[in-house]
Amino acid sequence: MYKIQANPSGTRSISIEESHLETLLKYHLLDHLVDSNGIVDESVLDKLKFNVRSMLSTDAGRDKALLDLCLDVIYHSNMKAFGLGNLISLFKEWEQRQEEATADSEAAPAQ
């Protein structure tokens, strides 16, 4: 389990589980979310919420992992632009570790 800081003062945080990160990867929810300026503001958070809301109205909305991600993270009462920026950073680090682990397991000789 991971924790992200949800506000600049550090008084609020959101718990992120491995399954949440896997769901973000599965549905590519963070791909092309941030504009070329790289600024994560409330409009970026709204964009993510709109994307997820539209997914929930389709067959993907029946996925318990997606619903859990929405309830636990995206629509969490403490989730603001600052928290989303930290979630994006955590996701990038986690994804890099996943890629390295995959590359290491493929490079290891079979016994």
Backbone bond lengths (Angstrom), bond angles and torsions (degrees), N, CA, C in turn:
res aa  C-N    CA-C-N  psi(-1)  N-CA   C-N-CA  omega(-1)  CA-C   N-CA-C  phi
1 M - - - 1.445 - - 1.522 108.32 -
2 Y 1.312 114.86 145.64 1.456 122.36 179.78 1.521 108.11 -120.57
3 K 1.315 115.95 161.58 1.463 121.62 173.48 1.509 107.83 -129.25
4 I 1.321 115.36 136.28 1.459 119.52 173.59 1.517 108.32 -114.63
5 Q 1.311 114.76 145.87 1.455 121.44 176.32 1.522 107.51 -76.23
6 A 1.326 116.71 130.16 1.460 120.72 -174.85 1.527 113.42 -99.70
7 N 1.329 117.25 -12.85 1.463 119.48 177.37 1.527 109.33 -143.59
8 P 1.313 117.34 159.04 1.471 120.42 -175.61 1.526 114.52 -60.87
9 S 1.310 118.29 -31.37 1.466 120.15 -178.31 1.527 112.63 -78.09
10 G 1.320 116.97 -14.27 1.466 120.09 177.93 1.514 114.61 82.74
11 T 1.307 117.85 11.76 1.465 120.66 -179.02 1.526 112.72 -84.24
12 R 1.321 117.51 -13.02 1.466 121.20 179.91 1.519 109.34 -127.46
13 S 1.323 114.85 142.26 1.461 119.23 178.39 1.523 109.32 -143.61
14 I 1.319 115.08 164.47 1.458 122.09 179.25 1.516 107.42 -129.89
15 S 1.327 116.86 132.16 1.460 121.94 178.03 1.523 109.54 -82.68
16 I 1.318 115.30 132.46 1.452 121.92 -179.72 1.519 107.97 -120.06
17 E 1.309 116.58 124.55 1.453 121.36 178.72 1.526 110.06 -95.52
18 E 1.314 115.37 160.92 1.464 121.59 177.71 1.529 110.28 -55.75
19 S 1.325 116.50 -39.01 1.468 120.39 -179.06 1.531 111.56 -64.04
20 H 1.330 117.33 -32.19 1.469 120.26 177.08 1.526 110.18 -64.83
21 L 1.322 116.20 -43.83 1.466 120.56 179.53 1.523 110.60 -65.88
22 E 1.328 116.81 -39.08 1.465 120.43 177.44 1.530 111.14 -63.49
23 T 1.324 117.17 -37.55 1.463 121.15 178.28 1.527 110.98 -68.53
24 L 1.329 116.73 -40.09 1.463 119.80 175.40 1.523 110.61 -58.91
25 L 1.329 115.99 -40.45 1.459 120.93 179.05 1.528 110.73 -69.68
26 K 1.313 116.92 -44.83 1.469 121.83 -177.00 1.524 111.85 -58.28
27 Y 1.314 116.56 -43.65 1.459 121.14 -176.23 1.539 113.16 -98.09
28 H 1.324 117.33 2.03 1.468 122.09 178.41 1.533 111.26 53.41
29 L 1.324 115.92 42.17 1.461 120.35 -173.61 1.525 113.90 -69.52
30 L 1.328 117.31 -23.52 1.459 119.24 -178.16 1.525 112.77 -100.09
31 D 1.331 116.83 -4.01 1.463 120.57 179.27 1.526 110.01 -67.94
32 H 1.306 116.46 129.65 1.463 123.97 176.28 1.530 112.09 58.25
33 L 1.307 116.89 27.25 1.460 120.69 -179.30 1.530 111.08 -81.16
34 V 1.331 115.97 -42.93 1.457 121.37 -177.16 1.522 108.90 -89.81
35 D 1.321 116.50 135.05 1.463 121.57 178.99 1.527 110.58 -67.52
36 S 1.311 115.70 173.56 1.461 121.56 -177.01 1.528 112.94 -63.31
37 N 1.324 117.80 -18.41 1.458 119.99 178.99 1.533 111.68 -75.76
38 G 1.330 117.63 -15.29 1.455 122.19 176.77 1.513 115.09 76.15
39 I 1.308 117.51 7.41 1.465 121.17 -178.25 1.523 109.84 -89.49
40 V 1.330 115.05 127.65 1.469 120.64 175.98 1.522 106.94 -100.92
41 D 1.325 115.32 109.65 1.458 120.49 178.53 1.526 109.20 -126.17
42 E 1.303 116.23 -173.87 1.471 120.29 -176.29 1.529 112.02 -61.68
43 S 1.330 117.95 -29.85 1.469 119.51 178.98 1.530 111.00 -66.98
44 V 1.327 117.53 -31.61 1.467 121.04 176.86 1.526 109.38 -69.77
45 L 1.319 116.71 -41.79 1.463 120.47 176.67 1.524 110.28 -62.43
46 D 1.326 117.40 -42.14 1.467 120.85 177.62 1.526 110.82 -61.91
47 K 1.321 116.34 -40.42 1.468 120.97 178.67 1.527 110.51 -60.41
48 L 1.335 116.58 -43.79 1.460 120.77 177.62 1.529 110.53 -62.49
49 K 1.307 116.81 -43.90 1.468 120.63 179.65 1.527 111.48 -63.38
50 F 1.327 117.01 -40.56 1.470 119.98 177.68 1.525 110.95 -64.69
51 N 1.330 117.00 -42.21 1.468 120.73 178.19 1.526 111.23 -60.62
52 V 1.319 115.98 -45.34 1.464 120.52 -179.05 1.520 110.45 -67.55
53 R 1.314 116.71 -40.68 1.469 120.59 179.59 1.522 110.68 -59.82
54 S 1.328 116.91 -41.41 1.468 119.34 178.83 1.524 110.95 -68.61
55 M 1.328 117.40 -34.54 1.465 120.41 177.20 1.530 111.30 -66.77
56 L 1.319 116.00 -36.38 1.459 119.78 -179.04 1.528 111.85 -66.08
57 S 1.307 117.56 -22.75 1.465 120.38 179.21 1.526 112.14 -85.44
58 T 1.328 117.30 -2.20 1.465 121.68 177.49 1.526 109.02 -106.77
59 D 1.327 115.94 -170.37 1.463 120.67 178.69 1.521 112.27 -62.34
60 A 1.328 117.66 -28.83 1.464 120.84 178.78 1.529 110.76 -61.97
61 G 1.325 116.90 -24.04 1.459 121.43 179.56 1.513 113.77 -65.24
62 R 1.305 117.09 -12.73 1.470 120.96 177.98 1.522 111.90 -86.03
63 D 1.329 116.80 -5.90 1.455 122.02 -179.31 1.531 109.31 -77.13
64 K 1.332 115.72 117.14 1.465 120.44 -178.37 1.523 111.41 -60.94
65 A 1.331 117.27 -35.74 1.467 120.40 -179.95 1.523 111.33 -63.20
66 L 1.325 117.22 -38.64 1.465 120.99 178.23 1.528 110.20 -67.79
67 L 1.316 116.58 -41.71 1.467 119.96 177.61 1.526 110.94 -63.38
68 D 1.339 116.67 -41.56 1.464 120.44 177.98 1.522 110.98 -62.24
69 L 1.331 116.58 -42.50 1.465 120.38 178.05 1.523 110.16 -59.42
70 C 1.312 116.54 -43.54 1.472 120.37 179.95 1.520 111.32 -62.39
71 L 1.325 116.17 -50.32 1.461 120.38 -176.32 1.526 112.38 -68.64
72 D 1.321 117.24 -41.22 1.461 121.31 -173.49 1.523 113.98 -84.34
73 V 1.345 117.15 -27.35 1.460 119.18 -171.81 1.530 112.56 -126.34
74 I 1.317 117.62 -66.47 1.466 121.00 -169.52 1.525 112.11 -62.78
75 Y 1.326 117.48 -43.97 1.464 120.51 -179.92 1.525 111.95 -99.90
76 H 1.317 117.49 17.38 1.467 122.28 176.74 1.529 108.21 -61.02
77 S 1.305 116.63 141.74 1.471 120.05 -176.25 1.528 112.94 -62.12
78 N 1.317 118.22 -24.56 1.461 121.10 179.38 1.528 113.34 -90.50
79 M 1.330 118.06 -5.38 1.470 120.25 -176.83 1.519 110.48 -72.87
80 K 1.299 114.57 117.47 1.458 123.07 175.69 1.527 106.75 -132.06
81 A 1.307 117.50 -176.39 1.462 121.63 -178.57 1.530 111.24 -58.83
82 F 1.318 117.98 -39.28 1.461 121.27 179.64 1.521 110.70 -61.05
83 G 1.321 116.51 -44.51 1.467 121.11 178.23 1.512 112.13 -65.58
84 L 1.335 116.68 -38.35 1.463 120.05 178.25 1.526 110.29 -63.84
85 G 1.319 117.15 -40.70 1.461 120.32 176.53 1.517 111.34 -58.93
86 N 1.332 116.76 -41.75 1.461 120.83 177.90 1.523 111.62 -69.51
87 L 1.330 117.22 -35.13 1.464 120.54 176.45 1.529 110.33 -64.27
88 I 1.312 116.92 -42.44 1.461 121.10 178.75 1.528 110.30 -62.30
89 S 1.330 117.09 -43.16 1.466 121.19 178.07 1.520 111.06 -62.84
90 L 1.327 116.62 -45.23 1.463 120.72 178.24 1.519 110.67 -61.08
91 F 1.314 116.91 -43.58 1.458 120.88 -179.39 1.524 111.20 -61.84
92 K 1.323 117.42 -43.13 1.461 120.75 179.40 1.529 111.15 -62.70
93 E 1.331 117.29 -42.88 1.464 121.15 177.62 1.529 110.55 -63.71
94 W 1.325 116.56 -45.08 1.459 121.70 -179.67 1.529 110.59 -62.87
95 E 1.326 116.75 -43.68 1.459 121.21 -179.53 1.535 110.52 -63.65
96 Q 1.325 116.66 -39.33 1.465 120.70 178.16 1.529 110.36 -63.19
97 R 1.341 116.79 -43.06 1.471 120.32 178.00 1.521 110.92 -63.59
98 Q 1.337 117.41 -37.80 1.464 120.96 178.56 1.522 110.47 -63.77
99 E 1.337 116.37 -42.84 1.460 120.68 179.91 1.522 110.90 -65.33
100 E 1.339 116.99 -40.35 1.462 120.92 178.75 1.519 110.85 -65.90
101 A 1.327 117.03 -40.58 1.458 120.66 179.26 1.525 110.61 -64.85
102 T 1.321 116.33 -39.73 1.465 120.50 178.02 1.520 110.55 -65.03
103 A 1.323 116.49 -43.85 1.460 120.88 179.78 1.534 110.65 -64.44
104 D 1.338 116.79 -39.27 1.457 120.45 178.84 1.520 111.58 -66.60
105 S 1.321 117.06 -40.17 1.469 119.98 -178.92 1.521 110.64 -70.82
106 E 1.332 117.94 -31.42 1.459 120.67 177.68 1.522 110.75 -75.23
107 A 1.328 117.39 -30.22 1.459 121.09 -178.22 1.526 112.21 -82.05
108 A 1.331 117.02 -21.14 1.467 120.57 -179.44 1.524 109.30 -70.19
109 P 1.323 116.40 133.90 1.471 119.43 179.48 1.533 111.57 -69.02
110 A 1.307 115.23 142.21 1.475 120.49 178.46 1.516 108.80 -73.90
111 Q 1.325 115.78 141.04 1.461 119.78 -177.82 1.494 111.41 -109.96
